[in-house]
Amino acid sequence: MNRLPPWFKQGLPNGLYQERLNLFKDLTLNTVCQSAHCPNMGFCFKQGRATFLILGDICTRNCRFCAVKKGNPQALNLKEPSNLAKTIQRLNLNYVAITSVTRDDLNDGGASQFVRCVREISYLNASKKIELLIPDFQGKRDSLGMVIGSKPDVICHNLETVFRLYAKVRPKANYALSLKILSQIKQMDKSIFTKSGIMLGLGEREVEVIDLMQDLRQVNCDILTIGQYLAPSKNHLPVERFLLPEEFDKFKGLGLSLGFKCVQSAPLVRSSYMAQETFRECLI
């Protein structure tokens, strides 16, 4: 499973790619594009896009699919929210996607840092649309409420894989808790679009994927992203199977028939890939 199918072929990055890398480095900002070894990084950087990673670049969880560094995180960077807002203004981004590492070491799980980032961005330009991809905050309702209260346009929380594979793929996560979080977002603020993403190719069965989609619709999840899992290294879970593009098309059709407002399903799709276009599709 080491050789990628031909549909993963990407064009070479242009000069903007290195320019973006230098900018993020100068302002000590992290992107999940870099930390998670996203295959779309060159494409998105050429488009002037990026998904920002806050709360540092070290995660306290041990998910076996993820390339983000794991261990003991450093103290919060208090300049991170203002640096992020300035960078977004400099890049002239109209749609902002922000995610984070999981910080189980913090009492609020990092929720207050999400809020500060949203406020700093809105202060510079209130018309910008903001999408947050959040961790589970260990199920702390107050932390989730803080983030919801900051009024982002979209809140994403990924299930990542089917229920049966959680112990293998996400040992410190909880499938039922993740569904509960998506449900609580809608209970607290129905105006916020909810979103979740999964990876295929980890050994899941088609019926399990359909069950997962039905579970998401039960909690009124609006948007679903489905992409192919790619192993970041030999130390991570191996790819069990590369799905054909037609199989992703089939899942997209099934998802739309179940009532999702938008389904992005293709081998190279990731949680925040083409996020602005997905948001516009939901509005339509």
Stockholm file with secondary structure:
# STOCKHOLM 1.0

chainA/1-284         MNRLPPWFKQGLPNGLYQERLNLFKDLTLNTVCQSAHCPNMGFCFKQGRATFLILGDICTRNCRFCAVKKGNPQALNLKEPSNLAKTIQRLNLNYVAITSVTRDDLNDGGASQFVRCVREISYLNASKKIELLIPDFQGKRDSLGMVIGSKPDVICHNLETVFRLYAKVRPKANYALSLKILSQIKQMDKSIFTKSGIMLGLGEREVEVIDLMQDLRQVNCDILTIGQYLAPSKNHLPVERFLLPEEFDKFKGLGLSLGFKCVQSAPLVRSSYMAQETFRECLI
#=GR chainA/1-284 SS CCSCCGGGCCCCCCHHHHHHHHHHHHTTCEEHHHHTTCTTHHHHHHTTCCEEEESCSEESSCCTTCCSEESCCCCCCTTHHHHHHHHHHHHTCSEEEEEECCCTTSTTTTHHHHHHHHHHHHHHCTTCEEEEECCCGGGCHHHHHHHHHTCCSEEECCCBSCGGGHHHHCTTCCHHHHHHHHHHHHHHCTTSEEEEEEEECSSCCHHHHHHHHHHHHHTTCCEEEEEECCCSSTTSCCCCCCCCHHHHHHHHHHHHHHTCSEEEESTTCCTTTTHHHHHHHHHC
#=GC SS_cons         CCSCCGGGCCCCCCHHHHHHHHHHHHTTCEEHHHHTTCTTHHHHHHTTCCEEEESCSEESSCCTTCCSEESCCCCCCTTHHHHHHHHHHHHTCSEEEEEECCCTTSTTTTHHHHHHHHHHHHHHCTTCEEEEECCCGGGCHHHHHHHHHTCCSEEECCCBSCGGGHHHHCTTCCHHHHHHHHHHHHHHCTTSEEEEEEEECSSCCHHHHHHHHHHHHHTTCCEEEEEECCCSSTTSCCCCCCCCHHHHHHHHHHHHHHTCSEEEESTTCCTTTTHHHHHHHHHC
//
